[in-house]
Amino acid sequence: MPTKNVVDERLSKFKNKGKDLAKLREKRISECVQLRKAQKNESFLKRRNITLSSLPDEEALSPENNVTVSFRIEDIIKNVNSDDRDAQTRGCQAARKLLSKSHDPPLKGET
């Protein structure tokens, strides 16, 4: 027959017996808090129709990455009509910058 120590040792290894209850409780609480925060953020993004992949990177938002490039109208049109998404983005940004600098930009609906 096993001795009393062997039985106690086996019981202490089973589930949470023999472990510090305060630490286990703190761990459960912290995990619950993390899950609630994740769920809150997810529901916040869902309400705003934002997916995580559509959020811009912090690097893209930094002012050091904003490079001023002047394009000709022909280059802007070529970039906007391009199949490359990066070229389209550059073309649209250049067109918007050009329009924002103009003193009398074309009005919507006017051709």
Sine and cosine of phi, psi and omega as CSV:
sin_phi,cos_phi,sin_psi,cos_psi,sin_omega,cos_omega
0.00,0.00,0.61,-0.79,0.01,-1.00
-0.94,0.35,0.50,-0.87,0.00,-1.00
-0.98,0.21,0.17,-0.99,-0.05,-1.00
-0.89,0.45,-0.61,0.79,0.00,-1.00
-0.90,0.44,-0.65,0.76,-0.01,-1.00
-0.91,0.41,-0.66,0.75,0.02,-1.00
-0.91,0.42,-0.70,0.71,0.02,-1.00
-0.89,0.45,-0.62,0.79,0.01,-1.00
-0.91,0.41,-0.66,0.75,0.02,-1.00
-0.92,0.40,-0.63,0.78,0.02,-1.00
-0.92,0.40,-0.59,0.81,-0.02,-1.00
-0.93,0.36,-0.41,0.91,0.03,-1.00
-0.99,0.12,-0.27,0.96,-0.03,-1.00
-0.99,0.14,0.84,-0.54,0.01,-1.00
0.75,0.67,-0.85,-0.52,-0.12,-0.99
-0.96,-0.29,0.16,0.99,-0.01,-1.00
-0.94,0.34,0.69,-0.72,0.03,-1.00
0.99,0.11,0.00,1.00,0.03,-1.00
-0.98,-0.18,0.36,-0.93,-0.03,-1.00
-0.94,0.35,0.89,-0.45,-0.07,-1.00
-0.92,0.38,-0.55,0.83,0.00,-1.00
-0.91,0.41,-0.67,0.75,0.02,-1.00
-0.92,0.40,-0.65,0.76,0.03,-1.00
-0.89,0.45,-0.64,0.77,0.01,-1.00
-0.91,0.41,-0.70,0.71,0.03,-1.00
-0.87,0.49,-0.64,0.77,0.01,-1.00
-0.90,0.43,-0.69,0.72,0.03,-1.00
-0.88,0.47,-0.68,0.73,-0.02,-1.00
-0.90,0.43,-0.70,0.71,-0.02,-1.00
-0.91,0.41,-0.61,0.80,0.05,-1.00
-0.91,0.41,-0.65,0.76,0.03,-1.00
-0.90,0.44,-0.65,0.76,0.01,-1.00
-0.90,0.44,-0.69,0.73,0.02,-1.00
-0.89,0.46,-0.67,0.74,0.01,-1.00
-0.91,0.42,-0.66,0.75,0.02,-1.00
-0.90,0.43,-0.65,0.76,0.02,-1.00
-0.90,0.44,-0.68,0.74,0.01,-1.00
-0.90,0.44,-0.67,0.74,0.01,-1.00
-0.92,0.39,-0.62,0.78,0.02,-1.00
-0.90,0.44,-0.71,0.70,0.02,-1.00
-0.90,0.44,-0.65,0.76,0.00,-1.00
-0.90,0.44,-0.69,0.73,0.01,-1.00
-0.93,0.36,-0.56,0.83,0.06,-1.00
-0.89,0.46,-0.73,0.68,0.01,-1.00
-0.92,0.39,-0.57,0.82,-0.01,-1.00
-0.92,0.39,-0.64,0.77,0.02,-1.00
-0.90,0.43,-0.52,0.85,-0.03,-1.00
-1.00,-0.04,0.06,1.00,-0.03,-1.00
0.83,0.56,0.72,0.69,0.01,-1.00
-0.91,-0.42,0.77,-0.64,0.11,-0.99
-0.99,-0.16,0.42,-0.91,-0.04,-1.00
-0.90,0.43,-0.51,0.86,-0.01,-1.00
-0.96,0.27,-0.34,0.94,-0.03,-1.00
-1.00,0.02,-0.12,0.99,0.02,-1.00
-0.95,0.30,0.68,-0.73,0.00,-1.00
-0.96,0.28,0.48,-0.88,0.07,-1.00
-0.96,0.29,0.41,-0.91,0.05,-1.00
-0.91,0.41,-0.53,0.85,0.01,-1.00
-0.91,0.42,-0.60,0.80,-0.02,-1.00
-0.94,0.34,-0.44,0.90,-0.03,-1.00
-1.00,0.06,-0.24,0.97,-0.07,-1.00
-0.95,0.32,0.60,-0.80,-0.06,-1.00
-0.94,0.35,-0.29,0.96,0.00,-1.00
-0.93,0.37,-0.44,0.90,-0.05,-1.00
-0.99,0.10,-0.17,0.99,-0.01,-1.00
-0.98,0.19,0.97,-0.26,-0.02,-1.00
-0.97,-0.24,0.78,-0.62,0.01,-1.00
-1.00,0.07,0.88,-0.47,0.00,-1.00
-0.81,-0.59,0.78,-0.62,0.02,-1.00
-0.99,-0.12,0.78,-0.63,0.00,-1.00
-0.92,-0.40,0.43,-0.90,0.17,-0.99
-0.99,0.11,0.32,-0.95,-0.01,-1.00
-0.85,0.52,-0.64,0.77,-0.02,-1.00
-0.90,0.44,-0.65,0.76,0.02,-1.00
-0.91,0.40,-0.64,0.77,0.01,-1.00
-0.89,0.46,-0.72,0.69,-0.01,-1.00
-0.89,0.45,-0.67,0.75,0.01,-1.00
-0.89,0.45,-0.67,0.75,0.00,-1.00
-0.93,0.38,-0.66,0.75,-0.01,-1.00
-0.91,0.42,-0.61,0.79,-0.02,-1.00
-1.00,0.07,0.02,1.00,-0.03,-1.00
-0.95,0.31,0.33,-0.94,0.07,-1.00
-1.00,0.09,-0.31,0.95,-0.01,-1.00
-0.98,0.20,0.83,-0.56,-0.05,-1.00
-0.91,0.41,-0.58,0.82,0.02,-1.00
-0.91,0.41,-0.65,0.76,0.03,-1.00
-0.92,0.40,-0.63,0.78,0.04,-1.00
-0.88,0.47,-0.68,0.73,0.00,-1.00
-0.89,0.45,-0.72,0.69,0.02,-1.00
-0.88,0.48,-0.66,0.75,0.00,-1.00
-0.90,0.43,-0.69,0.72,0.02,-1.00
-0.91,0.42,-0.67,0.74,0.01,-1.00
-0.90,0.43,-0.65,0.76,0.01,-1.00
-0.91,0.42,-0.64,0.77,0.02,-1.00
-0.91,0.42,-0.67,0.74,0.00,-1.00
-0.91,0.42,-0.64,0.77,0.03,-1.00
-0.91,0.42,-0.65,0.76,0.02,-1.00
-0.90,0.45,-0.68,0.74,0.01,-1.00
-0.93,0.36,-0.57,0.82,-0.03,-1.00
-0.96,0.29,-0.39,0.92,0.03,-1.00
-0.99,0.12,-0.39,0.92,-0.07,-1.00
-0.94,0.35,0.62,-0.78,0.00,-1.00
-0.97,0.22,-0.50,0.87,0.04,-1.00
-0.76,-0.66,0.98,0.21,-0.02,-1.00
-0.93,0.38,0.42,-0.91,0.01,-1.00
-0.90,0.43,0.61,-0.79,-0.01,-1.00
-0.99,0.11,0.45,-0.89,0.00,-1.00
-0.91,0.40,0.73,-0.69,0.01,-1.00
1.00,0.00,-0.17,0.98,0.00,-1.00
-1.00,-0.10,0.78,-0.62,0.00,-1.00
-0.85,-0.53,0.00,0.00,0.00,0.00
